[in-house]
Amino acid sequence: MDDIAYTSANYTIRLFDPVKFPGKLYNGQKDAPKRCRFCGRVLDSSHYSKEAHAISISLGNTKFICADECDECNEQFGRRLENDIINFFQLFLSIYQVPKRNGKERQVSGRNFEMKMSDEPHPVSDLPYLHIHMHDWKDDESITIDKLIEILKNLDLTNKTFIPQNVYKAICKFALSLMPHSMTLHYQKTLEWIQSDSFELKLPSVKIASSDRANKEPIMVLFLRNSHNARYPLCVASLRITNINMFYILPFCDESTGVDNDNVSFETFWDQFTNAKGGMGNYNNYNLSNAKRIGTKLNFDLIVKPDTEPVSF
């Protein structure tokens, strides 16, 4: 997703691109006492002592701050949702060398392997080395390309689990942190869903694609409907984490009549948006409704082209 070149009579666009901001951007009311946009309580400054990152700092965000999220809500979201969305993106966060919250190097540790990117210079490329250590690897074992390809199809990451619906809750929380406070009033049921430990049977689809990208920091675009045309969603959010692009709507808006109709209005927006953009590449519908904790297994496709530098082990 390049810079948004899109105009519509139905939407106002708010672009949160860290490259375009020299310093931190504080969204929401900064003076105390103020009303927390998540729990709705009016609290004095002692309840706003911490910077609440609108998008988790663990995902690379250092600039966008939600000024009217109280410490209690900030702590709750971090405790309940952050690990799930980190585990969902963990492979890409490691490959793109997004540091941990404490600034340390990120490493993916699976059941049978460890993986990290290295800053050591490559002799013929600007790309960093990717180091994969297999736990059952024998140093004296001979290795062939065919055997390596077979190994890379069996990397087990099922120890780092996540609940897909918690991932949806987290990305909705990010959008609610960056939209105007007044618009959050239309999403009271959404806020209740995010703050609860309960899950819904079905959620709207999320559109996901991947693309090349150099910047490590997340980007969010909010499409905020400025007309009364309810054929279109009230808000569509676009979130980019490393090379993963996501478009989604926030469920349970006060004008929603159900998930199926939400998907219809989302497609109406998508058709208009993609036509205006002249195509949007290979986006697929992805279902994040699952409320069970799941893990993943990795399958790397290793392609060795003729006349290229040899693979080293």
C-alpha positions, 0 to 999 in steps of 0.5 A: 500500500503506497501513499493513499491516492484516493478521494471519495465523497463518502470518506475522510482519510486520516493517514498515520505514517511515521515517516511523515511525522518528525516526532510523537503524535498525541491523539485525543484530549491531553488535559486532565481530568478527561474521559477515557475513550475505552472505559468511559470513566472521567479520571484525573491525571494520576490515571494517565501517567503512562504513554499509551501507544495507539499501536503496540510498541512491540509492533514497532510503533514509537510515534502514535500515542493515545492521550486519553487511554487510562493506565488501567485500560492500557495495562489490561490491553497489554496483558490480554491482547498484546501477546496474541498479536505479537505471536500472530506477526512474530515471523515477520517482526523477526525478518524485518528486525523490529526490536522487542519492547525493551529494544533487544533483538528479536528471535523466533524460537520454535519447538525444533528451531531458532531463527533470527536475522543477522546484521553481519554484512553479506559479501554480495547483497544488501540483504541480511543473513537469515540464521536458522538453527535446528535443534536436532541438527548434527554438525557432522551431518552432510547436507544437500539442497534437497535435504535443506528444502525438506527441513525448511518444510517442517519448522514447528512454531506451535509453541507460540500460540494465539487466539485469532479473535484476540488478534481482531480485537487488538487491531480494532483497538488500534483503530479506536485509539487513532480515530476521533474520540467522538466517533468512538461513541458509535462503537460502544458494543465494540469496546465492550467486546474488546474489553471482555473475555467473551468471543463472538461466533462470527466476525467480518472478513479481513482482507490481507496481502503482503508486499515488499517494504523497507520501513519497520514501523507500522502505518495506519489509514482510517477511512471515516465516512462523512456522509449518511450513506449507510451502504458504506461502513462507518469506518474502514481501517488499513493497517500495515505491520512490516510487509503485511497489509490488512483492511478491515471494518470494526464490528458491532457499530451502532448502525450494524445489522449483523455480520453478513450485512457488514461484509456486504457494506465492506465489499461495497467500499472495497469495490469503490476503493479498488476501482479508484486505485486501479487495482489493489493486488492480491488481497485475500479474505481472512477469517479471524473469528476463531476463539480457540488458541492455535499455533503455526508450522512454517513452510519455507520455499527455498529457490536456488537459481542458476549462477547465483551465490551458493547457499552456505551452512 
